[in-house]
Structure formats: structure tokens, C-alpha cells
């Protein structure tokens, strides 16, 4: 047993800090190199620890990927909640949600995370444990959209459409646009993806929107 592993077992505060550090390193390395070309040793080297310590915490590379995704999601949602609490209307909050997904200057952690999701989806297609995490992630995503839409409906800002079905369609659109952005499709810039998505959203929910932002009401 290495000295670093021994410390992790006896010092809970150090353990939590180390775990978060490893998850951030995993996000960086997998985004840069791809999941298939990432080794546990690469992640350990990034933060100057032993590979044995990474294995002690995560057991397998698949587990490290799913835990890194959860860590990223929790961080992303916490930032999203903070931003949305500052906005006065449901339409503005929904616009911010779309912007955080598609605009680099509004994404709380834009560097390489789209490529990370591509790796995650590929692994989910073949690995049942990763697939289970992917399902939970999608459920959480859709729940946020349903909550945003219903809040707007209760406030009289949005049309009375069926929120869960809208959430399925909108999440699929965001995923599809995110893939195009990750692959750097020359036809789909972040600004165009954002405008197309918001035009669709505003049309479905029947509120006023233009590239200048949310209007006073439909």
C-alpha cells in the first residue's frame, strides 16, 4: 500500500479533496485524449499522485468516467441554479439554460466537455453500468426542463403545452446541436445553434424572442 493510499484511508478531509482533484483531472485528460486513449497513469501524472491511489478510489476506468460525469453535472447544475435565481422571468431562465449548453462564453466549463459527452455516450451504448448513469443523467436533464416550463406556464408566460413531451424533444435538440458543435461542423456555429434552438423554443411556448433576447411577451 502506498503512503498516499494510507493517508486517504485515515484522513477523510484529505480524501474528499483528493477525490475532487482526480475527477477534475479525469475530465481534462479524457476531454483531451479521448476515453480509449486515456490511462489511469495519465490521470495520476496530471496531478502528481500514484496510479494506485486513483485505483483505490475508482477501481476501474469506467467507474472513473461515470463519476467524473456526475461530478461535472453537479457542478454545472449548481452554477445553473445560481444564475437562474438571479433572473426575473421563466423565459429568461430558459434562455440562460440553452445558452449554458450552446454558447462557449456562457458555458461554466466549455473546454472539451462536449467531446467528453461523446465518449460517455459511446461507452453507454456498450456498458450496462455506464448506460444506467446515462439514463439517470437524461432524466435529470428532462426534469429541469419540465420544471422551467411549468414555472413559466404557472406565471402565464408560456403556452399550455405538455411539458414532459416538450422536454424530450428539446433535450434531443440540445444533444444533437451539441454533437455538431463538438465535431466543429462549419455550418453550425454556437451562435447559430443557440438562435435556432431559441426560435424553436419560443415558437413552441409562444413567447417573444429575437437574437437580441427575450421580449416583453407574445
C-alpha positions as a Markdown table, in Angstrom:
| # | Residue | x | y | z |
|---|---|---|---|---|
| 1 | Unk | 0.0 | 0.0 | 0.0 |
| 2 | Unk | 1.4 | 3.4 | -1.0 |
| 3 | Unk | 1.7 | 6.3 | 1.5 |
| 4 | Unk | -0.9 | 8.2 | -0.4 |
| 5 | Unk | -3.4 | 5.4 | -0.2 |
| 6 | Unk | -2.8 | 5.1 | 3.5 |
| 7 | Unk | -3.4 | 8.8 | 4.1 |
| 8 | Unk | -6.7 | 8.6 | 2.1 |
| 9 | Unk | -7.9 | 5.8 | 4.4 |
| 10 | Unk | -7.2 | 7.8 | 7.6 |
| 11 | Unk | -7.8 | 11.4 | 6.7 |
| 12 | Unk | -11.4 | 12.0 | 5.4 |
| 13 | Unk | -10.9 | 15.7 | 4.6 |
| 14 | Unk | -7.8 | 14.9 | 2.5 |
| 15 | Unk | -9.7 | 12.1 | 0.9 |
| 16 | Unk | -12.6 | 14.3 | -0.3 |
| 17 | Unk | -10.1 | 16.9 | -1.7 |
| 18 | Unk | -8.1 | 14.2 | -3.5 |
| 19 | Unk | -11.2 | 12.7 | -5.0 |
| 20 | Unk | -12.4 | 16.0 | -6.4 |
| 21 | Unk | -8.9 | 16.7 | -7.7 |
| 22 | Unk | -8.9 | 13.3 | -9.5 |
| 23 | Unk | -12.3 | 13.9 | -11.0 |
| 24 | Unk | -11.2 | 17.3 | -12.4 |
| 25 | Unk | -8.1 | 15.7 | -13.8 |
| 26 | Unk | -10.1 | 12.9 | -15.4 |
| 27 | Unk | -12.4 | 15.5 | -17.1 |
| 28 | Unk | -9.4 | 17.3 | -18.5 |
| 29 | Unk | -7.5 | 14.2 | -19.7 |
| 30 | Unk | -10.4 | 12.3 | -21.2 |
| 31 | Unk | -11.6 | 15.5 | -23.0 |
| 32 | Unk | -8.1 | 16.0 | -24.4 |
| 33 | Unk | -7.2 | 12.4 | -25.3 |
| 34 | Unk | -10.5 | 10.6 | -25.6 |
| 35 | Unk | -11.6 | 7.8 | -23.3 |
| 36 | Unk | -10.0 | 5.0 | -25.2 |
| 37 | Unk | -6.5 | 6.6 | -25.2 |
| 38 | Unk | -6.6 | 7.6 | -21.5 |
| 39 | Unk | -4.8 | 5.5 | -19.0 |
| 40 | Unk | -5.2 | 5.7 | -15.2 |
| 41 | Unk | -1.5 | 6.6 | -15.1 |
| 42 | Unk | -2.2 | 9.7 | -17.3 |
| 43 | Unk | -4.7 | 11.0 | -14.8 |
| 44 | Unk | -2.3 | 10.3 | -11.9 |
| 45 | Unk | 0.5 | 12.0 | -13.7 |
| 46 | Unk | -1.7 | 15.1 | -14.3 |
| 47 | Unk | -1.9 | 15.8 | -10.6 |
| 48 | Unk | 1.3 | 14.1 | -9.3 |
| 49 | Unk | -0.1 | 11.2 | -7.5 |
| 50 | Unk | 0.3 | 7.4 | -7.8 |
| 51 | Unk | -1.9 | 5.3 | -10.1 |
| 52 | Unk | -2.6 | 3.1 | -7.1 |
| 53 | Unk | -4.4 | 6.0 | -5.4 |
| 54 | Unk | -6.6 | 6.5 | -8.4 |
| 55 | Unk | -7.4 | 2.8 | -8.5 |
| 56 | Unk | -8.1 | 2.9 | -4.7 |
| 57 | Unk | -10.8 | 5.5 | -5.3 |
| 58 | Unk | -12.4 | 4.4 | -8.5 |
| 59 | Unk | -11.4 | 0.7 | -9.1 |
| 60 | Unk | -11.9 | 0.9 | -12.9 |
| 61 | Unk | -11.6 | 3.4 | -15.7 |
| 62 | Unk | -15.3 | 3.1 | -16.5 |
| 63 | Unk | -16.1 | 4.0 | -12.9 |
| 64 | Unk | -13.8 | 7.0 | -13.1 |
| 65 | Unk | -15.7 | 8.1 | -16.3 |
| 66 | Unk | -19.1 | 7.9 | -14.8 |
| 67 | Unk | -18.0 | 9.5 | -11.5 |
| 68 | Unk | -16.4 | 12.3 | -13.5 |
| 69 | Unk | -19.6 | 12.9 | -15.4 |
| 70 | Unk | -21.6 | 13.0 | -12.2 |
| 71 | Unk | -19.1 | 15.5 | -10.7 |
| 72 | Unk | -19.3 | 17.7 | -13.8 |
| 73 | Unk | -23.1 | 17.6 | -13.9 |
| 74 | Unk | -23.4 | 18.5 | -10.2 |
| 75 | Unk | -21.0 | 21.5 | -10.7 |
| 76 | Unk | -22.9 | 22.5 | -13.9 |
| 77 | Unk | -26.3 | 22.4 | -12.2 |
| 78 | Unk | -25.1 | 24.2 | -9.2 |
| 79 | Unk | -23.9 | 27.1 | -11.4 |
| 80 | Unk | -27.1 | 27.0 | -13.4 |
| 81 | Unk | -29.2 | 27.2 | -10.3 |
| 82 | Unk | -27.2 | 30.2 | -9.1 |
| 83 | Unk | -27.6 | 32.0 | -12.4 |
| 84 | Unk | -31.3 | 31.3 | -12.8 |
| 85 | Unk | -32.1 | 32.5 | -9.3 |
| 86 | Unk | -30.9 | 36.0 | -10.4 |
| 87 | Unk | -33.2 | 36.1 | -13.5 |
| 88 | Unk | -36.7 | 37.6 | -13.2 |
| 89 | Unk | -38.7 | 35.6 | -15.6 |
| 90 | Unk | -39.1 | 32.0 | -16.7 |
| 91 | Unk | -38.3 | 32.9 | -20.3 |
| 92 | Unk | -35.0 | 34.5 | -19.3 |
| 93 | Unk | -34.2 | 31.4 | -17.2 |
| 94 | Unk | -34.9 | 29.1 | -20.1 |
| 95 | Unk | -32.8 | 31.2 | -22.4 |
| 96 | Unk | -29.9 | 31.0 | -19.9 |
| 97 | Unk | -30.3 | 27.2 | -19.8 |
| 98 | Unk | -30.0 | 27.0 | -23.6 |
| 99 | Unk | -27.1 | 29.5 | -23.6 |
| 100 | Unk | -25.2 | 27.5 | -21.0 |
| 101 | Unk | -25.5 | 24.4 | -23.3 |
| 102 | Unk | -24.6 | 26.0 | -26.6 |
| 103 | Unk | -22.6 | 29.3 | -26.2 |
| 104 | Unk | -19.0 | 28.9 | -25.1 |
| 105 | Unk | -18.9 | 32.3 | -23.3 |
| 106 | Unk | -21.9 | 31.3 | -21.2 |
| 107 | Unk | -20.9 | 27.7 | -20.5 |
| 108 | Unk | -19.4 | 27.4 | -17.0 |
| 109 | Unk | -16.8 | 24.9 | -18.2 |
| 110 | Unk | -16.6 | 24.9 | -22.0 |
| 111 | Unk | -13.2 | 23.4 | -22.7 |
| 112 | Unk | -13.6 | 19.9 | -24.2 |
| 113 | Unk | -16.7 | 18.9 | -22.3 |
| 114 | Unk | -18.7 | 18.2 | -25.5 |
| 115 | Unk | -16.1 | 15.7 | -26.5 |
| 116 | Unk | -16.3 | 14.1 | -23.1 |
| 117 | Unk | -20.0 | 13.6 | -23.6 |
| 118 | Unk | -19.4 | 11.9 | -26.9 |
| 119 | Unk | -17.1 | 9.4 | -25.2 |
| 120 | Unk | -19.7 | 8.9 | -22.4 |
| 121 | Unk | -22.4 | 8.1 | -24.9 |
| 122 | Unk | -20.2 | 5.6 | -26.8 |
| 123 | Unk | -19.5 | 3.8 | -23.6 |
| 124 | Unk | -23.1 | 3.8 | -22.6 |
| 125 | Unk | -24.1 | 2.0 | -25.8 |
| 126 | Unk | -21.9 | -1.0 | -24.7 |
| 127 | Unk | -21.6 | -0.9 | -21.0 |
| 128 | Unk | -24.7 | -1.5 | -18.8 |
| 129 | Unk | -23.3 | 0.3 | -15.8 |
| 130 | Unk | -22.4 | 3.4 | -17.8 |
| 131 | Unk | -25.8 | 3.1 | -19.6 |
| 132 | Unk | -27.6 | 3.3 | -16.2 |
| 133 | Unk | -25.7 | 6.5 | -15.4 |
| 134 | Unk | -26.6 | 7.9 | -18.8 |
| 135 | Unk | -30.4 | 7.2 | -18.2 |
| 136 | Unk | -30.2 | 9.0 | -14.8 |
| 137 | Unk | -28.4 | 11.9 | -16.4 |
| 138 | Unk | -31.1 | 12.3 | -19.1 |
| 139 | Unk | -33.9 | 12.0 | -16.6 |
| 140 | Unk | -32.3 | 14.8 | -14.5 |
| 141 | Unk | -31.9 | 16.9 | -17.7 |
| 142 | Unk | -35.6 | 16.5 | -18.7 |
| 143 | Unk | -36.8 | 17.2 | -15.1 |
| 144 | Unk | -35.0 | 20.5 | -15.2 |
| 145 | Unk | -36.7 | 21.4 | -18.5 |
| 146 | Unk | -40.1 | 20.3 | -17.2 |
| 147 | Unk | -39.7 | 22.4 | -14.1 |
| 148 | Unk | -38.7 | 25.5 | -16.1 |
| 149 | Unk | -41.6 | 25.1 | -18.5 |
| 150 | Unk | -44.2 | 24.6 | -15.8 |
| 151 | Unk | -42.9 | 27.6 | -13.9 |
| 152 | Unk | -43.5 | 29.7 | -17.0 |
| 153 | Unk | -46.9 | 28.2 | -17.5 |
| 154 | Unk | -47.9 | 29.0 | -13.9 |
| 155 | Unk | -46.7 | 32.5 | -14.4 |
| 156 | Unk | -48.7 | 32.9 | -17.6 |
| 157 | Unk | -45.6 | 33.3 | -19.7 |
| 158 | Unk | -45.7 | 30.1 | -21.7 |
| 159 | Unk | -48.4 | 28.3 | -23.6 |
| 160 | Unk | -50.1 | 25.3 | -22.0 |
| 161 | Unk | -48.3 | 22.6 | -23.9 |
| 162 | Unk | -47.5 | 19.1 | -22.5 |
| 163 | Unk | -44.2 | 19.8 | -20.6 |
| 164 | Unk | -42.7 | 16.3 | -20.4 |
| 165 | Unk | -43.1 | 15.7 | -24.2 |
| 166 | Unk | -41.6 | 19.2 | -24.9 |
| 167 | Unk | -38.7 | 18.3 | -22.6 |
| 168 | Unk | -37.9 | 15.1 | -24.5 |
| 169 | Unk | -37.9 | 17.0 | -27.8 |
| 170 | Unk | -35.9 | 19.9 | -26.5 |
| 171 | Unk | -33.3 | 17.7 | -24.8 |
| 172 | Unk | -32.9 | 15.7 | -28.1 |
| 173 | Unk | -32.4 | 19.0 | -30.0 |
| 174 | Unk | -29.8 | 20.2 | -27.5 |
| 175 | Unk | -27.9 | 16.9 | -27.7 |
| 176 | Unk | -27.9 | 17.0 | -31.5 |
| 177 | Unk | -26.7 | 20.5 | -31.7 |
| 178 | Unk | -24.0 | 19.8 | -29.1 |
| 179 | Unk | -22.7 | 16.9 | -31.2 |
| 180 | Unk | -22.4 | 19.2 | -34.2 |
| 181 | Unk | -20.6 | 21.8 | -32.1 |
| 182 | Unk | -18.2 | 19.1 | -30.7 |
| 183 | Unk | -17.4 | 18.0 | -34.3 |
| 184 | Unk | -16.9 | 21.6 | -35.3 |
| 185 | Unk | -19.4 | 21.4 | -38.2 |
| 186 | Unk | -18.8 | 24.5 | -40.3 |
| 187 | Unk | -22.5 | 25.1 | -40.8 |
| 188 | Unk | -23.4 | 25.0 | -37.1 |
| 189 | Unk | -21.7 | 27.8 | -35.1 |
| 190 | Unk | -22.6 | 28.2 | -31.4 |
| 191 | Unk | -24.4 | 31.4 | -32.2 |
| 192 | Unk | -26.5 | 29.8 | -34.9 |
| 193 | Unk | -27.2 | 26.7 | -32.8 |
| 194 | Unk | -28.4 | 29.0 | -30.0 |
| 195 | Unk | -30.6 | 31.1 | -32.3 |
| 196 | Unk | -32.2 | 28.0 | -33.9 |
| 197 | Unk | -32.9 | 26.4 | -30.6 |
| 198 | Unk | -34.4 | 29.5 | -29.0 |
| 199 | Unk | -36.5 | 30.2 | -32.1 |
| 200 | Unk | -37.9 | 26.7 | -31.8 |
| 201 | Unk | -38.5 | 27.1 | -28.0 |
| 202 | Unk | -40.2 | 30.4 | -28.3 |
| 203 | Unk | -42.4 | 29.1 | -31.1 |
| 204 | Unk | -43.5 | 26.1 | -29.1 |
| 205 | Unk | -44.1 | 28.0 | -25.8 |
| 206 | Unk | -45.4 | 31.1 | -27.6 |
| 207 | Unk | -43.3 | 33.9 | -26.1 |
| 208 | Unk | -41.5 | 36.7 | -27.8 |
| 209 | Unk | -37.8 | 36.1 | -28.6 |
| 210 | Unk | -35.2 | 37.5 | -31.0 |
| 211 | Unk | -31.4 | 37.3 | -31.2 |
| 212 | Unk | -31.5 | 40.4 | -29.0 |
| 213 | Unk | -33.1 | 38.4 | -26.2 |
| 214 | Unk | -36.4 | 37.8 | -24.6 |
| 215 | Unk | -39.1 | 40.4 | -25.4 |
| 216 | Unk | -41.9 | 41.7 | -23.2 |
| 217 | Unk | -44.4 | 39.0 | -24.1 |
| 218 | Unk | -46.1 | 37.4 | -27.1 |
